Amino acid sequence: MTTPAGFDELIHPPTRLGLMALLAATEWAEFSFLKESLELTDSALSKQISTLSEAGYAEVRKEGAGRRRRTLVTLTPRGRTAFNGHVEALRQLVIRAPSTSTTSAAHPREMP
């Protein structure tokens, strides 16, 4: 089975896919919200955000100063397009997958 158009290897790892899904659902998300939602450490989340940012998929904005400093993250238009394309590619994979009953009938399992 070939990979459908729009499938994005950069987005596909579970942590990055979850991050992209959270960002797709909002205009801007706070770092602390993303960290808590994804149950990641600061450094792990920073690494994922940096990867998306370097690809042009995310933008980071820092606001405030001192203890009131906030880090906000958003998807860029390119990131939103890539996420939507990846979700559609996943849908296509699921649609093309045979159902359990079809698989069982087509390829009966041998008994040990």
Rosetta silent file (secondary structure, phi, psi, omega in degrees, C-alpha in Angstrom):
SEQUENCE: MTTPAGFDELIHPPTRLGLMALLAATEWAEFSFLKESLELTDSALSKQISTLSEAGYAEVRKEGAGRRRRTLVTLTPRGRTAFNGHVEALRQLVIRAPSTSTTSAAHPREMP
SCORE:     score description
SCORE:     0.000 S_00000001
   1 L     0.000  129.667  179.668    0.000    0.000    0.000 S_00000001
   2 L   -84.683  155.129  178.566    1.421    3.370   -0.976 S_00000001
   3 L   -76.789  129.873 -179.272    1.410    6.367    1.318 S_00000001
   4 L   -68.203  155.303  175.848   -1.296    8.856    0.308 S_00000001
   5 L   -57.838  142.256  178.890   -0.437   12.386   -0.767 S_00000001
   6 L    96.999  -16.472  178.276   -0.263   14.746    2.170 S_00000001
   7 L   -63.868  128.201 -173.914    1.213   12.222    4.609 S_00000001
   8 L  -120.617  109.619 -179.105    3.862   14.163    6.524 S_00000001
   9 L   -60.083  -30.239 -179.547    6.663   12.229    8.252 S_00000001
  10 L   -68.694  -37.406 -178.110    7.552   15.311   10.301 S_00000001
  11 L   -82.284  -28.766 -167.083    4.064   15.545   11.802 S_00000001
  12 L   -62.254  -34.225  179.177    3.391   11.823   12.195 S_00000001
  13 L   -53.719  138.807 -172.331    5.257   10.936   15.439 S_00000001
  14 H   -50.260  -42.810 -178.597    2.622   10.767   18.222 S_00000001
  15 H   -65.181  -44.506 -179.436    3.974   13.655   20.304 S_00000001
  16 H   -69.701  -36.758  178.013    4.209   16.007   17.331 S_00000001
  17 H   -63.730  -42.530  176.643    0.832   14.896   15.996 S_00000001
  18 H   -63.049  -41.771  178.247   -0.739   15.631   19.390 S_00000001
  19 H   -62.762  -45.968  178.633    0.977   19.005   19.522 S_00000001
  20 H   -62.117  -39.968  179.554   -0.222   19.888   16.030 S_00000001
  21 H   -63.750  -42.474  177.484   -3.777   18.814   16.921 S_00000001
  22 H   -63.647  -43.629 -179.660   -3.798   21.057   19.998 S_00000001
  23 H   -67.737  -33.631  179.948   -2.432   23.981   18.014 S_00000001
  24 H   -67.428  -23.205 -176.390   -4.919   23.411   15.180 S_00000001
  25 L   -87.845   -0.189 -176.381   -7.781   23.778   17.652 S_00000001
  26 L  -146.895  166.520  176.956   -6.782   27.278   18.797 S_00000001
  27 L   -78.961  -52.892  176.875   -5.296   30.518   17.580 S_00000001
  28 L  -134.612  142.916  177.528   -2.475   30.681   20.173 S_00000001
  29 E  -125.877  139.916  177.154   -1.660   28.208   22.961 S_00000001
  30 E   -76.363  144.060  178.587    0.433   28.819   26.064 S_00000001
  31 H   -52.653  -44.615 -177.501    3.505   26.666   26.566 S_00000001
  32 H   -62.902  -37.817  177.142    2.262   25.622   30.016 S_00000001
  33 H   -64.666  -45.213  179.985   -1.061   24.429   28.568 S_00000001
  34 H   -63.265  -43.641  179.848    0.707   22.395   25.878 S_00000001
  35 H   -59.183  -47.657 -178.946    3.128   20.929   28.410 S_00000001
  36 H   -66.566  -45.645 -177.146    0.322   19.864   30.736 S_00000001
  37 H   -63.251  -39.057 -177.433   -1.929   18.547   27.957 S_00000001
  38 H   -92.612   -5.855 -178.777    0.814   16.453   26.352 S_00000001
  39 L    54.201   52.936  179.786    2.415   15.470   29.678 S_00000001
  40 L  -115.991  158.899  171.709    5.880   16.493   28.513 S_00000001
  41 L   -77.723  164.378  176.883    8.850   18.045   30.246 S_00000001
  42 H   -54.750  -47.209 -175.734    9.858   21.598   29.352 S_00000001
  43 H   -67.590  -38.633  179.579   12.834   20.363   27.342 S_00000001
  44 H   -65.487  -42.852  179.101   10.858   17.690   25.457 S_00000001
  45 H   -67.661  -42.363  178.220    8.156   20.185   24.485 S_00000001
  46 H   -57.024  -41.766  179.534   10.742   22.821   23.539 S_00000001
  47 H   -62.753  -43.872 -179.683   12.424   20.312   21.237 S_00000001
  48 H   -66.339  -41.853  178.928    9.132   19.467   19.496 S_00000001
  49 H   -65.025  -40.855  178.341    8.187   23.120   19.110 S_00000001
  50 H   -61.484  -42.148  178.907   11.660   23.915   17.724 S_00000001
  51 H   -60.602  -45.841  179.562   11.335   21.121   15.164 S_00000001
  52 H   -67.332  -37.322  179.294    7.960   22.463   14.008 S_00000001
  53 H   -66.399  -43.919  178.914    9.247   26.025   14.015 S_00000001
  54 H   -62.547  -29.336  178.451   12.325   25.133   11.932 S_00000001
  55 L   -82.714   -5.571 -178.466   10.004   23.472    9.396 S_00000001
  56 L    82.619   14.653 -177.658    7.927   26.647    9.208 S_00000001
  57 L   -92.417  -21.919 -177.245    4.916   24.927   10.808 S_00000001
  58 E  -135.790  153.921  175.731    4.821   26.844   14.104 S_00000001
  59 E  -125.454  140.021 -179.257    5.550   30.329   15.349 S_00000001
  60 E  -115.182  135.871  177.071    6.636   31.175   18.883 S_00000001
  61 E  -129.728  135.145  176.981    5.960   34.470   20.626 S_00000001
  62 E  -109.256  132.065 -179.703    7.252   35.513   24.047 S_00000001
  63 E  -125.155  153.781  176.105    5.273   38.074   26.027 S_00000001
  64 L    79.512 -171.623 -178.980    5.849   39.864   29.313 S_00000001
  65 L  -146.802  157.609  177.136    8.948   39.981   31.446 S_00000001
  66 H    59.791 -132.638 -178.529   10.419   38.247   34.478 S_00000001
  67 H   -71.951  -16.996 -178.788    8.045   35.872   36.242 S_00000001
  68 H   -93.909   10.573 -179.878    5.151   37.053   34.106 S_00000001
  69 L   -71.357  132.527  178.131    6.810   35.966   30.885 S_00000001
  70 E  -123.023  143.803  174.085    4.638   33.713   28.723 S_00000001
  71 E  -109.045  124.536 -179.967    5.545   31.644   25.712 S_00000001
  72 E  -115.200  146.428 -178.340    2.787   31.330   23.120 S_00000001
  73 E  -131.677  141.751  176.067    2.740   29.009   20.135 S_00000001
  74 E  -140.489  159.719  171.811    0.596   28.999   17.005 S_00000001
  75 E   -82.406  140.811  172.069    0.460   27.136   13.718 S_00000001
  76 L   -79.694  166.352  174.797    1.573   29.087   10.698 S_00000001
  77 H   -55.729  -39.040  177.461   -0.619   28.926    7.587 S_00000001
  78 H   -62.713  -41.772  178.875    1.921   26.424    6.210 S_00000001
  79 H   -65.291  -41.273  179.201    1.642   24.333    9.395 S_00000001
  80 H   -64.383  -42.067  177.837   -2.151   24.361    9.292 S_00000001
  81 H   -63.356  -44.112  179.727   -2.108   23.261    5.640 S_00000001
  82 H   -63.507  -42.790  178.906    0.389   20.488    6.422 S_00000001
  83 H   -62.669  -48.358  179.463   -1.681   19.296    9.407 S_00000001
  84 H   -60.388  -39.477  177.657   -4.914   19.256    7.405 S_00000001
  85 H   -65.568  -39.637  179.805   -3.171   17.353    4.599 S_00000001
  86 H   -67.010  -43.116  177.990   -1.748   14.842    7.056 S_00000001
  87 H   -60.749  -43.097  178.919   -5.138   14.266    8.701 S_00000001
  88 H   -64.639  -38.853  177.433   -6.692   13.696    5.279 S_00000001
  89 H   -62.962  -40.352  177.097   -3.893   11.251    4.372 S_00000001
  90 H   -63.746  -40.961  176.625   -4.592    9.317    7.590 S_00000001
  91 H   -58.679  -43.892 -179.369   -8.300    9.220    6.691 S_00000001
  92 H   -63.434  -38.630  176.617   -7.418    7.797    3.291 S_00000001
  93 H   -62.872  -42.586 -179.618   -5.270    5.098    4.895 S_00000001
  94 H   -66.628  -42.450  179.795   -8.107    4.114    7.214 S_00000001
  95 H   -61.715  -39.150 -177.608  -10.642    4.054    4.375 S_00000001
  96 H   -78.325  -16.937 -178.107   -8.384    1.800    2.295 S_00000001
  97 L   -69.647  137.227  177.745   -7.674   -0.601    5.159 S_00000001
  98 L   -69.480  148.470  177.089   -9.649   -3.828    4.970 S_00000001
  99 L   -72.736  164.604 -178.279  -12.163   -4.437    7.705 S_00000001
 100 H   -60.343  -43.270 -178.535  -11.514   -7.197   10.246 S_00000001
 101 H   -65.447  -37.316  177.768  -14.166   -9.486    8.773 S_00000001
 102 H   -66.858  -42.959 -179.739  -12.725   -9.082    5.258 S_00000001
 103 H   -63.025  -43.928 -178.674   -9.198   -9.767    6.491 S_00000001
 104 H   -62.989  -41.062 -178.377  -10.277  -12.878    8.388 S_00000001
 105 H   -72.306  -37.827 -176.602  -12.121  -14.275    5.400 S_00000001
 106 H   -77.059  -32.461 -176.148   -9.366  -13.449    2.920 S_00000001
 107 L  -134.202   77.493 -179.561   -6.488  -14.650    5.101 S_00000001
 108 L   -62.355  141.813  179.039   -7.613  -17.280    7.579 S_00000001
 109 L   -79.410  142.447  175.983   -5.188  -17.764   10.444 S_00000001
 110 L   -83.852  141.536  177.393   -3.533  -21.097   10.809 S_00000001
 111 L   -80.441  139.807 -179.852   -3.946  -22.858   14.090 S_00000001
 112 L   -68.858    0.000    0.000   -0.660  -23.710   15.866 S_00000001
